[in-house]
């Protein structure tokens, strides 16, 4: 199945140690987190809240096979930023449906 979706969460305060990005290294402070899902993978980007430039969260993109899985990934990314410690993106654990 193909599809497209995106989510943005603003005013995410990075925990001590911040979040690691590909382009700038570690970002700290008040950030925005944006996830874009394009049917087979999700990209997560970080921005200083109120800024204009987006930076790729380290570990992005990740395989992501459904809109629901990408929404979960977005929430995990927000929580990782809040936790800090040089957060990097980890793919969500995929649980095949049984039936």
N, C-alpha and C positions, 0 to 999 in steps of 0.2 A: 504494500500500500504506500502511496506517495501522499505527501501533504506538506503543509507549512504552518508554523505557528511561532509566536514570540512572546516573551514575557520580560518585563522590566520591573525591578524593585529598587526604589530610591531611598536615600537616607539610611544606608546600611553602614553601621560603624564597625570598622575593622578592629578585630581583637589585637592584642599585643603581638607584634611580628607581622601583621598585615597579610596581604595576599600577593602571591607571585604572579607577575605578568611576563609575557615573552619579550615585549619591547622595552620596558623600563625597569624590570626587576620588581622589587617590592613596593606596593602602594599601601598607604595607611590613611586613616582619617575617615571622613564621611564620603562614602562611595555609592555608586549605582551599579547594579548587576543586571546584565541583559543576556538573555538566552534566545537563540534563534534555532529552530528545528526545521530541517529541510527534507524530511522523509526517511533519511538513513543515518544522519548524524546531527549532532547539536554542537553549536559554537557558543561559548560563553565569553562575554567581554565585560571589562570593568572600566568605570569612568569616575573621575572625581565628580561628586555631585555638583551640578551646575556648570560643569566643564563642557567642552565640545569634542574632545578626543576620546576615543575608545581604545582600550588595550586588551589584547587576547590574554585570558586567564591561562596560566601554565597548565598544560594537560589537555587543552582544547585544540581541536574538536575531539569529540568522543562518539563512537557508534551509538546510535539511539534509534530504535525501530518503531516507536509509536509516539503520538502526541502526549499520551499519559506519562510515558517514560521520560519524555523531555520536560514535562512539568515537574516531575519528581526530581530530575537532575537540576533544574533551576533552583528548587528549594534547597537541595543539598549544597549547591554553590553558595547561596545566600548564607546558610548556616556555617559553611567553611570560612567565608569571609568574616563572619561575626566571631568565630573561634580564633582566627588569626594564625600565628605560628608559621607564616610563610605559606599559607594555604595554596594548594594546587587542586585542580579538578580531577576527580576520580569518577569513572563511569558507575552508574547505579547497578546494583546487582540485579541481573535478569532472572526472573522466576517464570519458567514456562508454565502455561496453563495446563492443568490436567483435566481430563474430562470424561 
